[in-house]
């Protein structure tokens, strides 16, 4: 009886300790997440708040976190600056980014469907070649790409920023992995009903790729919107340049006015924030690759 009593006491003590250890673990996880979130968001918050400050307030010691006298003069200066037609540069970036996103989603989903559900000679070799291109640094292909664009007359054009983004190896790989989770019986049933291969892709496969397409589209949007090095190489005419290059040029014109530069940066970052917050629910599903529902 004494042995049974000691065993029950130990079991009770152990069962009491487990929830306590679990709560401590949860507390540490949330603490680290909050700490990491604070470190990540602090520079961004400083930039937004700095866009409402004067240049003197930004460089004063000790610095202020909240604006003492909030002002919109920084944004008025940018909008009214004749050297910075924001609508034109927004249009350049939007055209390149949206075209690249649409092209990437189409080619990645189509080739992903091809590699996932069809068998043909050289399939593994071709897919391996696509994966191999992911390991090649972009700087190595800039000179050949520049020479090709010069030969076909696409330098200093926005189309020169689009043609080499038509195929995305990462997008093909990602959507192939997602499409492989679709049951073959569903596709076979469509073929029995008389659907063509294009109809199977367009009406059956594509509607199932919502989370994956949203994830890839968001990543592609952010990558193309923030692209700097390749557009700087291809585009030399000021009126054809995209927003990241214009931001660098504008910051060199206002080296003594960081408040103006911060306000210009906020205006450029706004579209990315809008896209990210709008699609974040789909991004989580796409990364988790939830598969067929």
RAHUNOR-V751689 format. One record per pair of residues at least 24 apart in sequence whose C-alpha atoms are under 10 Angstrom apart, sorted by sequence separation. I is the first residue (numbers start at 1). J is the second residue. D is the distance in whole Angstrom. If there is no record, write none. Layout:
# RAHUNOR-V751689
i=I j=J d=D
i=I j=J d=D
This chain:
# RAHUNOR-V751689
i=50 j=74 d=10
i=51 j=75 d=8
i=243 j=267 d=10
i=244 j=268 d=8
i=243 j=268 d=7
i=244 j=269 d=10
i=179 j=205 d=8
i=182 j=208 d=8
i=243 j=269 d=10
i=179 j=206 d=9
i=182 j=209 d=10
i=179 j=208 d=9
i=178 j=208 d=9
i=179 j=209 d=8
i=178 j=209 d=8
i=178 j=211 d=10
i=179 j=212 d=10
i=134 j=168 d=9
i=175 j=209 d=8
i=178 j=212 d=7
i=133 j=168 d=9
i=134 j=169 d=6
i=177 j=212 d=10
i=133 j=169 d=7
i=134 j=170 d=7
i=130 j=167 d=9
i=131 j=168 d=10
i=132 j=169 d=9
i=133 j=170 d=9
i=175 j=212 d=7
i=130 j=168 d=9
i=131 j=169 d=6
i=174 j=212 d=8
i=175 j=213 d=8
i=130 j=169 d=5
i=131 j=170 d=8
i=174 j=213 d=10
i=129 j=169 d=9
i=130 j=170 d=8
i=128 j=169 d=10
i=131 j=172 d=9
i=171 j=212 d=9
i=174 j=215 d=10
i=175 j=216 d=9
i=127 j=169 d=9
i=130 j=172 d=8
i=131 j=173 d=8
i=171 j=213 d=9
i=174 j=216 d=8
i=226 j=268 d=9
i=130 j=173 d=8
i=225 j=268 d=9
i=226 j=269 d=9
i=171 j=215 d=10
i=172 j=216 d=10
i=225 j=269 d=9
i=127 j=172 d=9
i=128 j=173 d=10
i=171 j=216 d=6
i=127 j=173 d=8
i=170 j=216 d=9
i=171 j=217 d=9
i=225 j=271 d=9
i=226 j=272 d=9
i=222 j=269 d=10
i=225 j=272 d=8
i=168 j=216 d=10
i=171 j=219 d=10
i=171 j=220 d=9
i=222 j=271 d=9
i=223 j=272 d=10
i=221 j=271 d=10
i=222 j=272 d=6
i=221 j=272 d=8
i=222 j=273 d=9
i=168 j=220 d=9
i=222 j=275 d=9
i=218 j=272 d=9
i=221 j=275 d=8
i=222 j=276 d=9
i=165 j=220 d=10
i=221 j=276 d=9
i=111 j=167 d=9
i=116 j=172 d=10
i=219 j=275 d=10
i=112 j=169 d=10
i=115 j=172 d=9
i=116 j=173 d=10
i=218 j=275 d=7
i=219 j=276 d=9
i=104 j=162 d=10
i=108 j=166 d=9
i=111 j=169 d=10
i=114 j=172 d=10
i=115 j=173 d=9
i=217 j=275 d=10
i=218 j=276 d=7
i=100 j=159 d=10
i=103 j=162 d=9
i=107 j=166 d=7
i=108 j=167 d=7
i=112 j=171 d=8
i=113 j=172 d=9
i=116 j=175 d=9
i=117 j=176 d=9
i=165 j=224 d=9
i=99 j=159 d=9
i=103 j=163 d=9
i=106 j=166 d=9
i=107 j=167 d=6
i=108 j=168 d=7
i=111 j=171 d=9
i=112 j=172 d=5
i=115 j=175 d=10
i=116 j=176 d=5
i=218 j=278 d=10
i=100 j=161 d=9
i=101 j=162 d=10
i=104 j=165 d=7
i=105 j=166 d=9
i=106 j=167 d=9
i=107 j=168 d=8
i=108 j=169 d=8
i=111 j=172 d=6
i=112 j=173 d=7
i=115 j=176 d=6
i=116 j=177 d=7
i=214 j=275 d=10
i=215 j=276 d=10
i=218 j=279 d=7
i=96 j=158 d=6
i=99 j=161 d=10
i=100 j=162 d=6
i=103 j=165 d=8
i=104 j=166 d=6
i=105 j=167 d=9
i=108 j=170 d=8
i=109 j=171 d=8
i=110 j=172 d=8
i=111 j=173 d=9
i=112 j=174 d=8
i=113 j=175 d=8
i=114 j=176 d=8
i=115 j=177 d=9
i=116 j=178 d=9
i=117 j=179 d=8
i=162 j=224 d=10
i=214 j=276 d=10
i=217 j=279 d=9
i=218 j=280 d=9
i=95 j=158 d=8
i=96 j=159 d=8
i=99 j=162 d=7
i=100 j=163 d=8
i=103 j=166 d=6
i=104 j=167 d=6
i=105 j=168 d=9
i=108 j=171 d=5
i=109 j=172 d=7
i=112 j=175 d=5
i=113 j=176 d=6
i=116 j=179 d=6
i=117 j=180 d=7
i=161 j=224 d=9
i=95 j=159 d=9
i=96 j=160 d=9
i=97 j=161 d=9
i=98 j=162 d=10
i=99 j=163 d=10
i=100 j=164 d=9
i=101 j=165 d=9
i=102 j=166 d=9
i=103 j=167 d=8
i=104 j=168 d=6
i=107 j=171 d=9
i=108 j=172 d=4
i=109 j=173 d=10
i=111 j=175 d=9
i=112 j=176 d=4
i=113 j=177 d=9
i=115 j=179 d=9
i=116 j=180 d=5
i=214 j=278 d=10
i=215 j=279 d=8
i=218 j=282 d=10
i=219 j=283 d=9
i=93 j=158 d=9
i=96 j=161 d=7
i=97 j=162 d=8
i=100 j=165 d=6
i=101 j=166 d=9
i=103 j=168 d=9
i=104 j=169 d=10
i=106 j=171 d=10
i=107 j=172 d=8
i=108 j=173 d=8
i=109 j=174 d=9
i=110 j=175 d=9
i=111 j=176 d=8
i=112 j=177 d=8
i=113 j=178 d=9
i=114 j=179 d=10
i=115 j=180 d=9
i=116 j=181 d=9
i=117 j=182 d=9
i=214 j=279 d=7
i=215 j=280 d=8
i=218 j=283 d=8
i=92 j=158 d=7
i=96 j=162 d=6
i=99 j=165 d=10
i=100 j=166 d=7
i=105 j=171 d=8
i=106 j=172 d=10
i=108 j=174 d=8
i=109 j=175 d=6
i=110 j=176 d=9
i=112 j=178 d=9
i=113 j=179 d=6
i=116 j=182 d=9
i=117 j=183 d=10
i=161 j=227 d=10
i=214 j=280 d=9
i=215 j=281 d=9
i=217 j=283 d=9
i=95 j=162 d=10
i=99 j=166 d=9
i=100 j=167 d=9
i=104 j=171 d=7
i=105 j=172 d=9
i=108 j=175 d=7
i=109 j=176 d=8
i=112 j=179 d=7
i=113 j=180 d=8
i=117 j=184 d=8
i=214 j=281 d=9
i=215 j=282 d=7
i=216 j=283 d=8
i=100 j=168 d=10
i=104 j=172 d=9
i=108 j=176 d=8
i=112 j=180 d=9
i=211 j=279 d=9
i=214 j=282 d=6
i=215 j=283 d=5
i=96 j=165 d=10
i=109 j=178 d=10
i=161 j=230 d=8
i=211 j=280 d=10
i=213 j=282 d=9
i=214 j=283 d=6
i=215 j=284 d=8
i=105 j=175 d=9
i=109 j=179 d=9
i=117 j=187 d=9
i=160 j=230 d=10
i=161 j=231 d=7
i=211 j=281 d=8
i=212 j=282 d=8
i=213 j=283 d=9
i=214 j=284 d=10
i=215 j=285 d=8
i=216 j=286 d=8
i=160 j=231 d=9
i=211 j=282 d=5
i=212 j=283 d=7
i=214 j=285 d=9
i=215 j=286 d=6
i=216 j=287 d=9
i=161 j=233 d=10
i=210 j=282 d=7
i=211 j=283 d=6
i=212 j=284 d=9
i=214 j=286 d=7
i=215 j=287 d=7
i=158 j=231 d=9
i=161 j=234 d=7
i=210 j=283 d=10
i=211 j=284 d=8
i=212 j=285 d=8
i=213 j=286 d=8
i=214 j=287 d=10
i=157 j=231 d=10
i=160 j=234 d=7
i=161 j=235 d=9
i=211 j=285 d=5
i=212 j=286 d=4
i=156 j=231 d=9
i=160 j=235 d=8
i=210 j=285 d=9
i=211 j=286 d=4
i=212 j=287 d=7
i=156 j=232 d=10
i=158 j=234 d=9
i=210 j=286 d=8
i=211 j=287 d=8
i=212 j=288 d=9
i=156 j=233 d=9
i=157 j=234 d=8
i=158 j=235 d=8
i=209 j=286 d=9
i=211 j=288 d=9
i=212 j=289 d=7
i=155 j=233 d=9
i=156 j=234 d=6
i=157 j=235 d=7
i=211 j=289 d=8
i=212 j=290 d=9
i=155 j=234 d=6
i=156 j=235 d=4
i=157 j=236 d=9
i=211 j=290 d=8
i=212 j=291 d=9
i=154 j=234 d=9
i=155 j=235 d=7
i=156 j=236 d=6
i=157 j=237 d=9
i=209 j=289 d=10
i=211 j=291 d=9
i=154 j=235 d=10
i=155 j=236 d=9
i=156 j=237 d=6
i=155 j=237 d=10
i=156 j=238 d=10
i=158 j=240 d=7
i=209 j=291 d=8
i=156 j=239 d=10
i=157 j=240 d=7
i=158 j=241 d=8
i=208 j=291 d=8
i=209 j=292 d=9
i=146 j=230 d=9
i=150 j=234 d=9
i=156 j=240 d=7
i=157 j=241 d=9
i=158 j=242 d=9
i=208 j=292 d=7
i=145 j=230 d=10
i=149 j=234 d=8
i=156 j=241 d=9
i=208 j=293 d=8
i=114 j=201 d=10
i=142 j=229 d=9
i=146 j=233 d=8
i=205 j=292 d=10
i=110 j=198 d=10
i=113 j=201 d=7
i=142 j=230 d=7
i=146 j=234 d=7
i=145 j=234 d=9
i=139 j=229 d=9
i=143 j=233 d=10
i=110 j=201 d=8
i=138 j=229 d=10
i=139 j=230 d=9
i=142 j=233 d=8
i=109 j=201 d=9
i=110 j=202 d=9
i=113 j=205 d=8
i=138 j=230 d=9
i=142 j=234 d=9
i=109 j=202 d=10
i=113 j=206 d=9
i=110 j=205 d=10
i=109 j=205 d=9
i=110 j=206 d=9
i=109 j=206 d=7
i=106 j=206 d=10
i=109 j=209 d=8
i=109 j=212 d=9
i=109 j=213 d=8
i=108 j=213 d=9
i=105 j=212 d=10
i=106 j=213 d=9
i=105 j=213 d=7
i=108 j=216 d=9
i=178 j=286 d=9
i=181 j=289 d=9
i=183 j=291 d=10
i=104 j=213 d=10
i=105 j=214 d=9
i=178 j=287 d=10
i=181 j=290 d=9
i=182 j=291 d=7
i=183 j=292 d=8
i=178 j=288 d=10
i=179 j=289 d=10
i=181 j=291 d=6
i=182 j=292 d=6
i=105 j=216 d=7
i=175 j=286 d=10
i=178 j=289 d=6
i=180 j=291 d=9
i=181 j=292 d=6
i=182 j=293 d=9
i=101 j=213 d=10
i=104 j=216 d=8
i=105 j=217 d=7
i=174 j=286 d=9
i=177 j=289 d=8
i=178 j=290 d=8
i=179 j=291 d=8
i=180 j=292 d=10
i=104 j=217 d=8
i=174 j=287 d=9
i=178 j=291 d=6
i=179 j=292 d=9
i=175 j=289 d=9
i=177 j=291 d=9
i=178 j=292 d=9
i=101 j=216 d=8
i=102 j=217 d=8
i=105 j=220 d=9
i=174 j=289 d=9
i=101 j=217 d=6
i=104 j=220 d=8
i=100 j=217 d=9
i=101 j=218 d=8
i=101 j=219 d=9
i=102 j=220 d=9
i=98 j=217 d=9
i=101 j=220 d=6
i=102 j=221 d=10
i=100 j=220 d=8
i=101 j=221 d=6
i=100 j=221 d=8
i=101 j=222 d=10
i=98 j=220 d=9
i=99 j=221 d=10
i=101 j=223 d=10
i=97 j=220 d=8
i=98 j=221 d=7
i=101 j=224 d=8
i=97 j=221 d=6
i=100 j=224 d=7
i=96 j=221 d=10
i=97 j=222 d=8
i=99 j=224 d=10
i=100 j=225 d=10
i=97 j=223 d=9
i=98 j=224 d=9
i=94 j=221 d=9
i=97 j=224 d=5
i=98 j=225 d=9
i=96 j=224 d=7
i=97 j=225 d=6
i=96 j=225 d=8
i=97 j=226 d=9
i=94 j=224 d=9
i=95 j=225 d=10
i=97 j=227 d=9
i=93 j=224 d=8
i=94 j=225 d=8
i=93 j=225 d=6
i=93 j=226 d=9
i=93 j=227 d=10
i=90 j=225 d=10
i=97 j=242 d=10
i=96 j=242 d=9
i=92 j=239 d=9
i=93 j=240 d=9
i=95 j=242 d=10
i=92 j=240 d=7
i=93 j=241 d=8
i=94 j=242 d=9
i=89 j=238 d=9
i=91 j=240 d=10
i=92 j=241 d=7
i=93 j=242 d=5
i=94 j=243 d=10
i=89 j=239 d=7
i=92 j=242 d=6
i=93 j=243 d=6
i=88 j=239 d=8
i=89 j=240 d=7
i=90 j=241 d=10
i=91 j=242 d=8
i=92 j=243 d=8
i=93 j=244 d=9
i=88 j=240 d=8
i=89 j=241 d=7
i=90 j=242 d=7
i=91 j=243 d=9
i=88 j=241 d=9
i=89 j=242 d=6
i=90 j=243 d=7
i=85 j=239 d=9
i=88 j=242 d=9
i=89 j=243 d=6
i=84 j=239 d=10
i=88 j=243 d=10
i=89 j=244 d=10
i=89 j=245 d=10
i=86 j=243 d=8
i=89 j=246 d=8
i=86 j=246 d=9
i=84 j=246 d=8
i=84 j=247 d=10
i=84 j=250 d=8
i=83 j=250 d=9
i=78 j=250 d=10
i=93 j=268 d=10
i=90 j=267 d=10
i=94 j=271 d=10
i=86 j=264 d=10
i=90 j=268 d=8
i=89 j=268 d=10
i=86 j=267 d=9
i=90 j=271 d=10
i=78 j=260 d=7
i=86 j=268 d=10
i=74 j=257 d=10
i=77 j=260 d=8
i=78 j=261 d=9
i=74 j=258 d=10
i=75 j=259 d=9
i=76 j=260 d=10
i=74 j=259 d=7
i=75 j=260 d=7
i=78 j=263 d=8
i=79 j=264 d=9
i=73 j=259 d=10
i=74 j=260 d=5
i=75 j=261 d=10
i=77 j=263 d=10
i=78 j=264 d=7
i=73 j=260 d=9
i=74 j=261 d=9
i=75 j=262 d=10
i=76 j=263 d=10
i=77 j=264 d=10
i=74 j=262 d=9
i=75 j=263 d=6
i=74 j=263 d=6
i=75 j=264 d=8
i=78 j=267 d=10
i=73 j=263 d=10
i=74 j=264 d=8
i=72 j=263 d=9
i=75 j=266 d=10
i=75 j=267 d=9
i=59 j=256 d=10
i=59 j=257 d=10
i=58 j=257 d=9
i=59 j=258 d=9
i=56 j=256 d=10
i=58 j=258 d=8
i=59 j=259 d=10
i=55 j=256 d=8
i=56 j=257 d=9
i=58 j=259 d=7
i=55 j=257 d=6
i=56 j=258 d=10
i=57 j=259 d=9
i=54 j=257 d=8
i=55 j=258 d=6
i=56 j=259 d=9
i=54 j=258 d=9
i=55 j=259 d=5
i=53 j=258 d=10
i=54 j=259 d=6
i=55 j=260 d=8
i=53 j=259 d=6
i=54 j=260 d=9
i=51 j=258 d=8
i=52 j=259 d=7
i=53 j=260 d=9
i=50 j=258 d=8
i=51 j=259 d=5
i=52 j=260 d=9
i=50 j=259 d=6
i=51 j=260 d=7
i=53 j=262 d=10
i=49 j=259 d=9
i=50 j=260 d=9
i=51 j=261 d=8
i=52 j=262 d=9
i=53 j=263 d=10
i=47 j=258 d=10
i=48 j=259 d=10
i=50 j=261 d=9
i=51 j=262 d=5
i=52 j=263 d=8
i=47 j=259 d=9
i=50 j=262 d=6
i=51 j=263 d=4
i=49 j=262 d=9
i=50 j=263 d=8
i=51 j=264 d=8
i=47 j=261 d=9
i=48 j=262 d=7
i=49 j=263 d=9
i=51 j=265 d=9
i=47 j=262 d=6
i=48 j=263 d=7
i=51 j=266 d=8
i=46 j=262 d=9
i=47 j=263 d=8
i=50 j=266 d=10
i=48 j=265 d=9
i=49 j=266 d=10
i=44 j=262 d=10
i=47 j=265 d=8
i=48 j=266 d=7
i=47 j=266 d=7
i=48 j=267 d=10
i=44 j=266 d=9
